[in-house]
Every structure is written in C-alpha cells, then in structure tokens.
Amino acid sequence: MDSLKNKTNEEKLDWYRGKILSGSVEIEKALGWRLRTYFFPKSTVQASIFFQSVLNANYFSFERKITLYKQIPYFKKLKNYNKIINSLRFIQKIRNEVAHWELLEVKTDSKDSIVICHPISFLKRKLNINLIKEFTMNDQILLKSFGWNYKLETKYGVKNRSIFSKRNTEIREFARQLSKHPWN
C-alpha cells in the first residue's frame, strides 16, 4: 500500500479496480465450478459443455449464478450457507461499484484512499486498505468454501486440505478436457 501514497487518484482507482475486479472474476468462476460439480460431480465432456456453454455464457451473469446457488436445497443445508451468501453479495456489490461508479475528486483522510460515486444516485464509497482487507476476508471465505485450494495457496499462502481434497485434481482434469474440446 505504500506504493499508492505517491500515485494519482486515477492510478489508485486503477489499482483498486484491478484488485477487486480480478478477485471477483475468480470468485464468479469458482461459483460456476461449484455449481458444475453439483450437477456433474465427475469431469466429463457433458460437464465441460455445461460449464462452458451454460454457466460461462454471457447471459448467465454473476447474479444468476448466485440465484441458482440459493435455490439448491443441498447448499441451503450447509452450516456456512449464510456466510457464503453474505460473502457473495459483498463481493458482487463492491465489484459492481468499482466497475460502474465514477472517481470523485475529493480530499480524503489518507493518502492511499479515494472516493467513488454513483453517477445517478450520488452514493459514495471510500476505497481504502480496510475495504481491501474486508474484500480479502470474503474472497478467502468463498475460495475455501468452493474448494479452490490451489488459488487459496497461490494467492494467499493458505493451505486448505480439510475440504474438497480431490478438487485440485478434478480442476486439472477438467482443464485438460476443455483444452481437447473442438471449440478451442
């Protein structure tokens, strides 16, 4: 964060957007993968087609993935279900704000923070290290809940061997099958 102190507000906005948008894309992918493994527990060509042609299609938005997740009784029974939903909604809300809101040129209490503003409602959001910490906490909750151990480890150095231990192997197998598919 020290590097943000000497940056322009535009450069700070780019940094915050990059951090939040790339994290939210990863979470949307992880959610899609979790939905895919619910409907197709094993990696097959049909599972690959479902993932690529349905769950990753332009019309199947982050909102639709969350809505589908919320409608599946199995997920509702998970003990951390409410935590997952709250984390998904937080990630989604912050993602939409940094993607669509405008930089507001106002003085802030810290050299690493900036303010963005909704162009119609004029609601404001302060982007600072505390928001990034909260984003990171929710990102880790979701990566762990969806079994994305390799991402938890590479992004945060967190080892999560307790749940979905075979998920890493499944993801690699799934990627291998996708790469062989004729649409590539």
N, C-alpha and C positions, 0 to 999 in steps of 0.2 A: 504494500500500500504506500510505502514511502515514495515510490515512483510516481504516484498520482499527484502528489503535492505540487509538483512543478509543471503539471500538464494544464493545457487549456480546458475549459469546460467541455468543448466538443470532443477532445481526446478522452476526457474522463467518461463522457457518455458512451463513446465507442467501447471503452474498457468494460463498463458495467453491462452494456448490451451484449457484448461478446461473452462475458461470463454467464449471464443469465440465459441468453438465447441458446448457447451451446449446451448448457446443462438441461434446459427444458426439452430440447430436441432429444437428448439422450433418455430422459425420463419418458417422453412420449413413445420412443422406440421400445423401452423396457416394458411399458404398459401394454403395447401391442404384442410384444413377445409373450407376456404373461397371459394375455387373452388367447393367443395362438396355442399355448401349451395347455390351456384349459380345454379347448375344443379338440386339439390334436396333441395328446401327450407325447407322442413319439414323432421324431423328424421323418417326414415322408414328402413325396412330391406334392401330394394334396395339401399338406401343411404349409409347404413353401408357397404354393399358389394362393392359398387362403391369406397368408401373411402379406405377400407382395401385392396381390390383386384386390384384396378387400381391405385389410387392416391398414395398409400403407397407401391406399388410393387417396387422391386429393379430396374426395368427398367425405372420407372417413376422418374427420377432424379430431383433435385432442379432446374436445368436448364430447364427441360421440363415443370415443374410447372410454372416457370416464363414465358416461351414462351407461354404456354396456356393462362395464365392470360393476357398477352399482346395482344392476338388475340381476346379477347372477347369485343365486342363493348360497352357493358354496363360499363365495368371497364374503358375503354378509356374516357368515358364521366365524370368520377368522377373529381371533382375540384382538388383533391390532387393526381391524377394519376401519374404525373411526379415525384412527391416527393416519392411516393410508389416505382416506378420503380428504381429510384436512390438509395433508401434505400436498396431495394432487391439486387441490383448489388453490393453495398458496402459490405453488409453482406456476399454475395456469394464470392466476391473477397478475403476478409480477411479470411473467412473460408477456402478457398482453399489454401491460402498461409500458414496459420498456420498448416494445415493438411499435406502439402506436402513439404514444404521448410525445409531446414536444419539450425540448430543453427550455427551461425558464431561467433567464439570466438574472439571478438574484444572489445576493451575498449570503453565504452560509456560515455556520459556526465553526466549520472545519475545512481545511484546505483540500481534503480528499472527498468531500461530499458535493453533490449537486442536487438540483430540484428539477423534476419533470412535471408537466402539466397536461391534463386532458384538454384537447383543443376546443371542446364544446362546453363541457360542464365546469371547466377550470379547476377540477380537483387537482390536488398536488401530491406528489410522492417524493420524499427525500431519498436519494440513493447514497448510501454510505457503507462503512465497514460492518455496521450492525445488521443492515439488511442482507449483506453478503453472508454473514455468519448464519443468519436465520435461513437463508436460501440453502446454504451448505448443509445445515442440520436436516432440512426437509429432503434435500437431494439424497443424503445418506440413508434416511429412513426408507425412502422409496427404492433405492438401489438394493438395499438389504432385503426389503420385503418382496421384491420381484426376483430375487436370487441372482442379481448381476454382480457376482463376486469378483470377476475379473476387473470390472470397472471400479468397484469399491477399492480394490487393491491398487490399481494403476493410478487412479485419480486422488485417492486419499490415504493410501497405505494401510487401509483397514482390511484385516483378514476376517472373512465371514464363512467359516467352514460348517457352521451348525445347521444351516438350512439349504435346501436345494443343492446338495453337494455334487450331484452329477450335472448340474445346469451348464457349467463351463464346457463340458464335453458335448452336450446337446447343442449349445450355441455354435461351437466349431463345426459340428456335423451339419447343422442347418446351413451355415455359411458355405460349406463345401457343396451341398446340394444346390443351393441358389446359384453358385458360380457355374454349375454344369447345365443349368436350365437354358433352353433355347432363346429366351428373351434377352439374355445378356449379350 
